[in-house]
Amino acid sequence: MPATIQDIGRALNLSHTTVSRVLNGRDDQFISMATRLRVQDAAQSMGYRPHRIARALATGRTNQVAVWMRNMSSAYDAQVMRHLLQQMHGDRYQAVIGVSDLITEAKSVAPERAAVLPETFWSVDGCLAFEAAPQLVALLGREAAKRLPLVGLGGAHFVSAELPEMDYVGIDLRIGTEAALRHLLAIGCRRIAFIGAVSMADDEPRLATYRAVMAAEGRPLEIVSTAHHSRAASRDAVSSHIAGQGCPDGMFCFNDDVALGAYRAIRELGLRVPEDAALIGHDGIEDADYLDCPLTTLVQPVEQMTSLAWGALHRRIETPDLPPQQILLQAQLVIRASTHR
């Protein structure tokens, strides 16, 4: 049986209150550093394991943070989650993970099941919403969401337009997208296609920027609509598009998974990257650098974004009345062989 606070107190001839204050990280000027070290050493050697519910009652904290995402279907989603978990584990927090697409699917099958899922968020100290803050607020209710320490992160349009009063660490997708398109124009591309899911809104920053740049250059739009933002869907859509309309000589893809699917389609049709089609992705996943023709892509600053977001949430938990902090980062265009001509 694991040791209790009372066991440690008896072993060290200390009150269980003193032991509790040390193990719960409470500041107390009457507890010396020597005593703190004795308690921590004894807790480790005696196999003490904190009782989460008791600690939450004593401290008002659960040391759990919710991570809310739209989905977890892409390599980029997994990359962001991994960095967030590293940040949290380093500070001894655990994650409660919610995925809005799963909630939507559950509602379509069994509304009574979906209705209870957000209740897990009432037991957390705060929440990080990755490109899903509006969906989370809709589920919890705006007033309830205001009482929850909440930080949005990801594409700035996912948080700033809908919830201007909240903390967020955003990435400006428009500037990077324009840089990518200008690069395709500079290497001589005449037909530049945008590859992305049919479900995108017209004001999605990558799509909106593509429309604006093509209009400014007097170029026709060529949008290849995929069923969703996956490698398989992109491969199918690009194959069909090339078979029916020929191959665009430049392609800007919604994300790197879409670009990898497009790359496979181009090669299967006996065409070459970049000679027949220059190709640019978006996000900067590791796979993009491991093709036989490495992929030019917009690399998002994932480590910086997750670190800043975690720091912002810590501050919001400790000081709920702070004014909202809003940070905007930039992606970096990394040029590789897929656009070298």
PyMOL commands that set and color helices and strands:
alter all, ss='L'
color gray80, all
select helices_A, chain A and resi 5-12+16-23+33-45+52-59+75-90+100-109+111-123+133-140+142-147+156-158+173-186+205-216+231-245+256-268+286-289+302-318+337-339
alter helices_A, ss='H'
color red, helices_A
select strands_A, chain A and resi 64-69+94-99+126-130+150-155+167-172+192-197+223-226+250-253+278-283+296-299+326-330+332-334
alter strands_A, ss='S'
color yellow, strands_A
deselect
rebuild
show_as cartoon
